[in-house]
């Protein structure tokens, strides 16, 4: 996964430079998931994402991690049709159900409760929306707490408690 190149709030490239950056990295020959993240400060309009999917062989996956992600996922799918192999939900699954409804194929969420979020995805893609909603509601507050209140530190603390890693620093 990679984001558009940036350095701080004011040093960022144009859409053309972002395209060239992804194109250059793609020469390595591995699949790239483009992350549309507000953190970079670089706007990635759906037209640019669709152009990258169309013209850069290794860029067919996108994680939409921006406000109103469902709208952007819907628009990206409409523009990219069969070029977009897998749009993913971002924002730590806070908007998961809306994003799945818009066409997201997966999500990148919690590092602590992957086994708990999977039932929501499986049920949704199996056409069992009520079951997906119940599974999501069951973990929504944990997702909110982990990602919005604690950040990655909570996942690290859980890994230390489970003897997966030795330190949460």
C-alpha positions in Angstrom: 0.0 0.0 0.0 1.3 3.5 -0.8 0.1 7.0 -0.4 0.8 10.0 -2.7 4.3 11.5 -2.1 4.3 14.4 0.4 6.5 16.0 2.9 4.6 18.0 5.5 1.5 20.1 4.9 2.8 22.2 2.1 5.2 20.1 0.1 3.2 17.9 -2.2 3.0 17.1 -5.8 0.4 17.7 -8.5 -1.9 15.1 -9.9 0.6 14.5 -12.8 3.4 14.0 -10.3 1.4 11.7 -8.2 0.6 9.6 -11.4 4.3 9.5 -12.3 5.3 8.5 -8.7 2.9 5.5 -8.7 4.0 4.7 -12.3 7.7 4.6 -11.3 7.1 2.5 -8.2 5.0 0.1 -10.2 8.0 -0.8 -12.3 9.1 -3.0 -9.4 6.4 -5.4 -10.6 4.2 -5.9 -7.5 0.6 -5.0 -7.0 0.1 -1.6 -5.4 -2.8 -0.5 -3.3 -3.2 3.2 -3.6 -4.3 4.8 -0.3 -6.4 7.8 -0.6 -5.7 9.3 2.8 -6.2 12.9 4.1 -3.0 12.5 6.1 -1.0 13.2 2.9 -2.8 16.4 2.1 -2.7 15.3 -1.5 -6.1 15.1 -3.2 -6.7 12.0 -5.2 -9.8 12.6 -7.3 -11.6 9.6 -8.7 -10.6 10.6 -12.2 -6.9 10.3 -11.2 -7.5 6.9 -9.5 -9.3 5.6 -12.5 -6.5 6.9 -14.8 -3.9 5.1 -12.7 -6.0 1.8 -12.8 -6.3 2.2 -16.6 -2.7 3.1 -17.4 -0.6 1.6 -14.7 -0.7 -2.2 -14.8 0.2 -2.8 -11.1 -2.3 -0.2 -9.6 -5.8 -1.9 -9.4 -6.4 -1.8 -5.7 -7.5 1.3 -3.7 -8.1 1.9 0.0 -10.5 4.9 0.2 -9.6 6.4 3.6 -11.2 9.9 3.2 -14.4 11.6 4.4 -17.5 10.5 2.5 -15.6 7.3 1.4 -18.8 5.6 0.3 -19.5 8.3 -2.3 -16.0 8.1 -3.6 -16.1 4.3 -3.8 -19.3 4.4 -5.7 -17.9 7.0 -8.1 -14.6 5.1 -8.5 -16.4 1.9 -9.4 -18.6 3.7 -11.9 -15.6 5.3 -13.6 -13.3 2.3 -13.4 -15.8 -0.5 -14.1 -13.8 -3.7 -14.4 -10.4 -1.9 -14.0 -10.7 -1.6 -10.2 -10.1 -5.0 -8.7 -10.7 -4.2 -5.1 -11.8 -0.9 -3.5 -11.3 -1.1 0.2 -13.0 0.7 3.1 -10.7 2.9 5.1 -11.2 5.0 8.2 -10.7 1.9 10.4 -14.1 0.6 9.4 -15.9 3.4 11.1 -18.0 3.7 7.9 -17.8 0.0 7.0 -21.4 -0.8 6.2 -21.9 2.3 4.0 -18.7 1.5 2.2 -19.6 -2.1 1.6 -23.0 -1.0 0.3 -21.1 1.3 -2.1 -19.1 -1.6 -3.4 -16.0 -1.9 -1.1 -14.7 -5.5 -1.2 -12.8 -5.4 2.0 -11.5 -3.3 4.8 -8.3 -2.5 6.7 -9.5 -2.1 10.3 -8.5 -3.1 13.7 -5.3 -5.0 14.5 -7.0 -6.3 17.6 -10.2 -7.8 16.5 -9.8 -9.1 12.9 -11.6 -12.3 13.8 -14.5 -10.2 15.1 -14.9 -8.0 12.0 -14.6 -10.8 9.5 -18.2 -12.1 10.2 -19.6 -8.7 9.1 -17.7 -8.9 5.8 -18.6 -12.5 5.2 -22.3 -12.0 5.9 -22.5 -8.8 3.8 -20.8 -10.4 0.8 -23.1 -13.4 1.3 -26.1 -11.2 1.0 -27.1 -11.4 4.6 -27.3 -7.7 5.4 -29.1 -8.1 8.7 -26.5 -10.5 10.0 -23.7 -8.2 8.7 -25.3 -5.3 10.5 -25.6 -7.2 13.8 -22.0 -8.4 13.5 -20.8 -4.9 12.8 -22.8 -3.3 15.6 -21.3 -5.8 18.0 -17.8 -4.5 17.3 -18.4 -0.9 16.3 -17.7 0.6 19.7 -14.4 -1.4 20.1 -13.3 -0.1 16.6 -14.2 3.4 17.6 -12.3 3.1 20.9 -9.3 1.4 19.4 -8.9 3.6 16.4 -10.3 7.0 17.5 -9.4 7.1 21.2 -6.3 5.0 21.6 -4.7 4.7 18.1 -2.2 2.0 17.4 -1.0 1.9 21.0 -4.0 -0.2 22.0 -3.2 -2.8 19.4 0.4 -2.9 20.6 -0.7 -3.2 24.2 -3.0 -6.2 23.3 -0.1 -7.8 21.4 2.2 -7.4 24.5 -0.5 -8.9 26.7 -0.8 -11.8 24.3 3.0 -12.3 24.1 3.1 -11.6 20.4 5.6 -8.8 20.9 7.8 -7.8 23.9 7.3 -4.1 23.9 4.6 -1.6 23.0 7.0 1.2 22.3 
